[in-house]
Amino acid sequence: MVMATTTSTAAHTSLASVTLEVADLEAARRFYTAFGVDTYISLRASEAHSTGFRGFTMAMTVAGPATVDGFVADAVDAGATVLKPAAKSLWGYGGVVQAPDGTIWKIATSAKKDSGPATREVDEVVLLLGVEDVKATKQFYVGRGLTVAKSFGGKYAEFASGQSSSVKLALYKRRALAKDLGVPDDGAGSHHVILGSTAGTFTDPDGFIWQPVA
């Protein structure tokens, strides 16, 4: 039996952009410029209601602990709240902050020691969606034309990047993601994130909205 997990007869689709919906557009622009990640996301004003965990995080991978510390410090100086202080773990070194607009950012490295000075370079940014059923949502996206790059059973799935986006898309169990970020997993209302699509408009099984890139 062959499992259709990496190919699809649907038109090819990929993540083209990530747009965060924020209540104060100018304040958000100032924050993300100071944080140093404004080139990875777009912003638009929204007064949509939400409570608790929004079901996703922006995960940044950098070269070493000193660079993690630098980004965390810049975020805090610009108004972010620390959810998990930067610290060593089994997998490396990282910390979690929450932007003033409510978006959660994880900054991490697989290195436990610095091999050089801190930099402002980002190796990778991943939009990590917390979903109820990783396998089912993965199949939904395959049916929409996305290509699976990595998959670990029902725990994690990562999709191939599109040429037009500097952000990767991945899926993780919602409860596990909330635990990793240090927040309760309950939440309701708007996710406050719009995924830019190279195809049409659609909504995934967990309510994340995709819209065509203008």
N, C-alpha and C positions, 0 to 999 in steps of 0.2 A: 504494500500500500504506500503510495506516495502522498505526502502531506503538502498541500498548497500553501506554504508559508512565506515563500520569497518571490513568487511570481503571480501575475494577475492578468486577466484579459481586459481589465479596465484601463482607461487612459492613464498614463504615468502621472503621478501626483507627488509633490514633495513640499516640505515646509519652506516657504519663500521669505517669511518675515514673522516677527513676534511683536504684537502691539499690546502694550499695557494700558488699561483703562484707569484713569486717575481722577480724583475729585478736583485737584488743584494742578492744572497743567503747567503753569510757570514754575511753581515750587518743585514739581517733579523733574522738569528740565534742569533746574539748578542742581538738584540732588544727583541725578545720573551723570551730569557733566563732571561734578566734583568727585563722584565715585569712580569715574573713569570707564564706564561701560555703556555710554550713550550711543555708541556706534552699533551695538548689538540689538537694540530695541527701538521701537517707535512708541509714541505716546498719543493718546487722544482723551479728551475730557469725557467723563461719564459720572452720573449721579446714581447709577444702579446700586441697589441695596445688596449687601452681603453680610454674613456673620461667620465668625470662626475661620477654620482652615479653608482656603480657596482651592485646595486640591492640586497645587502645582508648586514647583520651585524652579528658579533659574540657577543652574549649577555651573560654576566656573572652575576650571582646572588650570593651575599655574605651576611654575617650575619648582618652587621650594617654599619652606616655612616662612622665610623673611618676606617673600612676596605676598603670601597669605596675610601675614600680619599687616603689611602695608595697605592692602585693599580693605581689610576690616577696619583699620584705623581711619582711613579716608571716608568710609561709609559712616562710621560713628561720628566723625567730625562734621559730616554733612547732615546729620540728623537721624541716622539709623539706630535701631535698638538691637542689642546683642541678644540672640536667642540661645546660642551655645558658644561660649568663648572658644577661641582657637586653641586646639590642644592635639597631642599625639593620639593616634588610635591604632587599631590593628592594621588599617589600610594605609596609614600615612599621617597627614596633619591637616586639620581644617577647622573652620568655624562657620557659624550661621548667623546672619543678620536679617532684620526686617526693615525694609525701606519705609519712609514716612507714608507712602501711598498704600502700604500693606503687603507689597510683594516680598516674598522671602527669597533670599539669595544665599547659596552655599558656596564658599570659597575653599578649595582644597587642593592638596598635592599628594602624590603617592610617595614623595620623598620625605624622609624623617629628619634629614640633615640638609643644610644648605651646601650647594656645590659652588656658589658664587653669590654676589651681592643681590639685594632685592631689585626687582625690575617692575615696570608697569605693563609687562607683556602677559597676555592671556593665551594659553595654549588651546583651550576649547571651552565653548559655552553650550550647555545642553538644556533644553526646555524639558523638564521631567514632569510628566503628568501622573498624578496619583489616581489609579483606576480601580474599580471593584474587581474586575476579572481581566487579568493581563492577556490570557489566551484569547478570549472572546474579542477584546478590543483590538488586539493585534490582527486577528482575522478580518475585523471590520476595516482596518486601514489597508490591509493587503487587497481587499475587495475594492477599495477606492484607488488603488494603483500605487501605493507606497511599497518600497522594497525593504525587507528586513535585512539588516546588516549583522545584528547579534541577537540571540535569543536564549534565555535560560529558563526553560519550562514556563511555569506560570508565575515566575517571580519578576522577570525583567525582559524587556525587548527594546532594541534600538534600531532606528530606521536609517537608511542611506541618506546622506545629505544631498540637497539640491545644489546646483551650481550658483544659484542666486542668493543663498542664505549662508550666513556665518554661524548659524545656530542649528544644532542637531536636535532631533526629536526622539524621546525615549519614554517608555511606560514602566511604572513601578506600582506595586500594590499600595493603595491609598493609605491604609493603616500603617504599613511599614514605612512609607515616606514621612508621614506625620511624626512617627516615633523617631526617625533619623534626624528630623529637623527640630525636635524638642517641643512639639505643640500637640494639643489634643486633635483627634482626627475628625471631630464633628464640625459641620459648617453647612451653610445654606445660602442660597441666592446666587448672585453673579460670580463667575470665576474671575472676572476683571482681566481677562486675557483673550485676545483674538489671534488666531493662527492664520497667517497669510497663505493662501492656496494657489498653486499653479493651475488648478482646475476650478470647479464651481463651488457654490456655497453648500455647506452641509454641517451637521452637528453630530458628534460622536456619541457613543452610548453613555458617557458620563457627563454629557452636556457641554463639552468644549466646542466652541463655534469656530468654523473655518469660513473665511471669506476670500474671494478672488483678490489678488494683489492689483491695485490700481495701475 
